[in-house]
Amino acid sequence: MNKDITLLSKIDSLINQSNNRSLNDSVRFSHTIKAKKLAEKHHIDSLVAKSLFQLVKLSYPLKPKDSFLHYYPLSLNFSKLIKDTLHIAQTHSFTAYFYQKHQIIDSAYHHYYQGSKYFKFLKNNYQTGKMLLNMAIIQKNKRDYKGSEEVTRQALEYLSKTNNKLYIGSAYNNLGITNNELKKLSVSIKYHKKALALLKTLKDKPILTVESINNIIVAYKNNGDFDNAFTYFDSIQPYKKLLEEHPIVKARVLDNMSHTRLLSGNTENVLKDMEEALSIRKRKNHLTGIMISLLHLSEYYHFINNPEKSFQYALEAKKLSGDYQNQRDVLNALRILTLNKFGKGNVSFIEEFYSTLDQVEKVENSVTDEFARIRLEVDENLKEKTKAQKKVQEQEQEIKNNRIIITLISGITILILIVLYLIWQSSKYRRELYKEFSHRTKQNLTSIKRGISKLKTNDKSNSHVKELEASTESQLILHSLLEQSNYHTHVDLNDYCSILINTLIFIYPDYKVSSHFELTPIKITSKKASLIGKIISEFITNAFKHGFSVRKENNIDIVLNVSDKKVINIYVSTNGKRWDPKSAMGKGDGMILMYSLSKKIPAELYIINEDNKTKLNLKLKID
């Protein structure tokens, strides 16, 4: 035991050491690989999974992709093999971030969606919402605005159950951006204001407040509400020093502010601010920002009636956007070029404009379809895996249940044989011995009954289990009555029959069954009572299976009397659907069993169907 604890501690210690950022990468990898080998050697699956996931995390920041691409499938497959849902979810999450970092967007989206499924299963609202929000942001960046809006709302369902203001604010911000692009400007402003209210509370991330304010300004600008846009610009003034630490955000604010002034008709400081924004973006090699700055400068020169400069900036924006396959900005540049006097009448610009417009629409439609296809494929694969796992579990459970049934039947058979043997034996201590055995047999039957109860959860074997339960109950009732009796080789047949019928009705709770008894007190040997109980159990079980209906009232009538010729008559009748026992003669196991048992009593057995009732009549002589 102490050795096991020491080994676990050693492996955990190696993994913890690999988290030490002060060590170089090779040492950290070395510790994790040692931990993995030790865990594999001693077959500690949970720590093998933990070590593999640690190798995934260590590989993530490395520039060569090979290490990550080697370890993430190993981690994923092993975690699935041992059904470690947490490490499956975490590996999908890291793999999504990895692919997004390397601009392999469809793979990133696929793993974010997979991760969301497993985190949802774990009831981890934060991680589920985070995965969905990352999917929504990818869709927004690929201009699937409607799809992004829908997935963002799903993300908020989970994030709103957490206290993470950063991600809830980011979700509202994404809804603001998507609605702005969908031209639902008032809705966009509403969501941006919700985002701002949350992000303002994050005192350690004030730059997010500035970005949120800038997004509100964009929405007001696009709505033509310049007064409100300038009001929000004023609220950015206190953050001037902070913007020096975040040059890309500063460039975005400068460009947006100058473009808003231009659209409002005020050109004061517009050129200065636009050129400063472009200069910052070029220094930081912020390509998307550079394209926007070039387009805005082209608009400025068009506004002040300098077509030559406007043409130059639009042409530069078109070339850069084309080089980086940003077709939307190519389209915006072509729109300016076709209106410029240097480009007017240029058929090639007009043709390229409509060709690009058609291409953009096709690409954006295909992007929407692609994201839907990825989600569908993941859902279908998960369904297939779930079906396969369920089938395997059902097969394993069926095999297990069959083994239990065989064991129980064997136990019942042995107990009955011992009981019959003891009845046959004769000695002066017979009564005392039989009483003790009857008590122990009852205890064993009770244990068997508990085993049967455990099987009731498996619907597939339910009918067989109920039959077995009925058979067991018939013997358990008999031994309970024998244990209570002062005369331990005989039992009151009237008590036995009434208790047995009521117990059989209780075994089938889905049916409405009423019972009627006309019973004459009769003493009978326990051997004969055991056989009679089995016959009645088999007959009533068949009535439930073939005759009774769960939607109607069902009846069981039992009459017990003694004729003048000292013959015991047992009559049992059931209503319901017509089932003809004669057709089963020589074919059904149940019928063969009942006739076989009647011969052992010995007794005459008659089963008929008349007056819409199936009737059993058993005739035997009094001992």
Secondary structure by P-SEA (a helix, b strand, c coil): caaaaaaaaaaaaaaaaaacccccaaaaaaaaaaaaaaaaaacaaaaaaaaaaaaaaaacccccaaaaaacaaaaaaaaaaacaaaaaaaaaaaaaaaaaaacccaaaaaaaaaaaaaaaaacaaaaaaaaaaaaaaaaaaacaaaaaaaaaaaaaaaaaacccaaaaaaaaaaaaaaaaaacaaaaaaaaaaaaaaaaaaccccaaaaaaaaaaaaaaaaaacaaaaaaaaaaaaccaaaaaaacaaaaaaaaaaaaaaaaaaccccaaaaaaaaaaaaaaaacaaaaaaaaaaaaaaaaaaacaaaaaaaaaaaaaaaaaaacaaaaaaaaaaaaaaccccccaaaaaaaaaaaaaaaaaaaaaaaaaaaaaaaaaaaaaaaaaaaaaaaaaaaaaaaaaaaaaaaaaaaaaaaaaaaaaaaccccaaaaaaaaaaaaaaaaaaaaaaaaaaacccccaaaaaaaaaaaaaaaaaaaaaaaaccccccccaaaaaaaaaaaaaaaccccbbbbbbbccbbbbcaaaaaaaaaaaaaaaaaaaaccccccbbbbbbbbbbcccccbbbbbbbbbcccccccccccccaaaaaaaaaaaaabbbbbbbbcccbbbbbbbbbcc
